[in-house]
Amino acid sequence: RSLALGGALQAAGMRKGDRVATLMWNHYAHLEAYFGIPCAGGVLHTLNLRLHPDDIGYIADHAGDRFLIVDDVLLPLYEKFRDKIKFERVIVVPLCGKPAAGYDDYEQFISSAAVMQAPQLDENDAAGMCYTSGTTGRPKGVVYSHRALSLHSMACAMGDTLGIRQSDTLCPVVPMFHVNAWGLPFTGAMVGCKLVLPGPHLDAVSLLDLYETEQVTFTAGVPTIWMGILQALEKEPARWRLMRNMRMVVGGAAAPESMIRAFDRFNLDVLHAWGMTETTPLGTTAHLKHVLNDLPADERYAYRVKQGVPAPFVEVRAMTDEGCAQWDGTTMGELQVRGPWIAAAYYKLDAEADKWTDDGWFRTGDVATIDAEGYVKITDRTKDLIKSGGEWISSLDLENALVGHPAVQEAAVIGVAHPKWDERPLAVIVCKPGAAATAQELREYLAPKFAKFWLPDDCAFVEAIARTSTGKMMKAALREQFRDWRWK
């Protein structure tokens, strides 16, 4: 079917290097596009359906997409930006069972195809592309070569990275429009494991039912998904019979230690990983090294909550104004990475060339420490660090500690202007349904774990915290919302 799709696109006029956009959930046709488009010489361009329609239109236009493959259930979304770009062909996947009037039907499109002609491809030719979520300015395009995707897939199969095996049943919850579902569909197909694709049904109960029915052994998603699953398990602990030690990769944002501990109690193994659109995305994984296995439990969790050690062929460093930071676990610097699947530039965006050093290091914008064992711990984004009285405070560390409080569902910590200290941390809190807490209670909860000057001076209690399309908290919006906060 992938070859049939490739042949149909060639017959429709697709040439080597042409971009084919997809606007789809995680399902069979999207998997066919993952292979059919690049094998026919095209470039798979996954559009993030959670972005604003104006941003989707801008991205498709900036990329120069010629064709679009779209789910019928997403046609209303397409209609909101269709005037911003004129696709030559729009091919609709009939998830609801009926062809969409006025568009090419996907099944008919691939059934009438000529045999695909295998083009002459170089390993450095473009195979796919994805755009960042645009948290700072317009979304930026990253192009993935055949070489990068192949090396990334092999690395993901290694035992001390993601360890995907032929015997696994793999369910990527992370969307296939988000950095190629972290490369999992490519790796899963490479090793020959069973792939379970959840479609648009990403609520906790639907996912748990799917995990049980298909006996999933490996899954991956962002912390907000896992927090929902944890709440469902705690509400009905005997309802589901899941595979013991099912591996759950968490990325996209830092996972709280309390969440990792809670899943351990259900015999579910959370693996912390880190990456970015620009890193294809795998950069690090937080497996425990053999020499750390005999540490006390609290110390082992302290390692597991870090972002982890670099994947093979990926180099990392933390840079300060004085140069490369010591690997002492305390000195903070901007995390920089380079490697064979790390991007070397943004697509048609020369103005962002300074994100790379002259010798090929990508400046991530994350602030991190690296310890003597090589474990990376991201402490913040450079723009989210709080500077109070000349000292740096990590909002991320405070947030991960706060969600361990029994009354707290979500927490964001931001720096707010202060007349004496330049900035002071303000905790923005969403309480669990039926629960309540006070600012003083939360300060007392944090006090044993942090220096006194790190403790938030106050808390703001809200109904919800806005998040980006990839699940990251929108700190800039919170800083704007609370910029005039009156300190007590």
Buried (B, 14 or more C-beta within 10 A) or exposed (E): BBBBBBBBBBBBEBEBEBBBBBBBBBBBBBBBBBBBBBBBBBBBBBBBBBBEBEBBBBBBEBBBBBBBBBBBBBBEBBEEBBEBBEBEBBBBBBBEEEBBEEBBBBBEBBEEBEEBEEBEBEEEBBBBBBBBBBBEEEBBBBBBBBBBBBBBBBBBBEEEBBBBBEEBBBBBBBBBBBBBBBBBBBBBBBBEBBBBBBBBEBBBBEBBBBBBEBEBBBBBBBBBBBBBBBBBBEEEEEEBEBBEEBBBBBBBBBBBBBBBBBBBEBEBBBBBBBBBBBBBBBBBBBBBEEEBEEEEEEEBBBBBBBBBBBBEBBEBBBBEEEEEBBBEBEBBBBBBBBBBBBBBBBBEBEEEEEBBEEEEBBBBBBBBBBBEBEBBBBBBBEEBBBEBEEEEBBBBBBBBBBBBBEBBBBBBBBBBEBEEBBBBBBBBBBBBEEEEBEBEEBBEBBEEEBEEEBBBBBBBEBEEBEBBBBBBBBBBBBBEBBEEBEEE
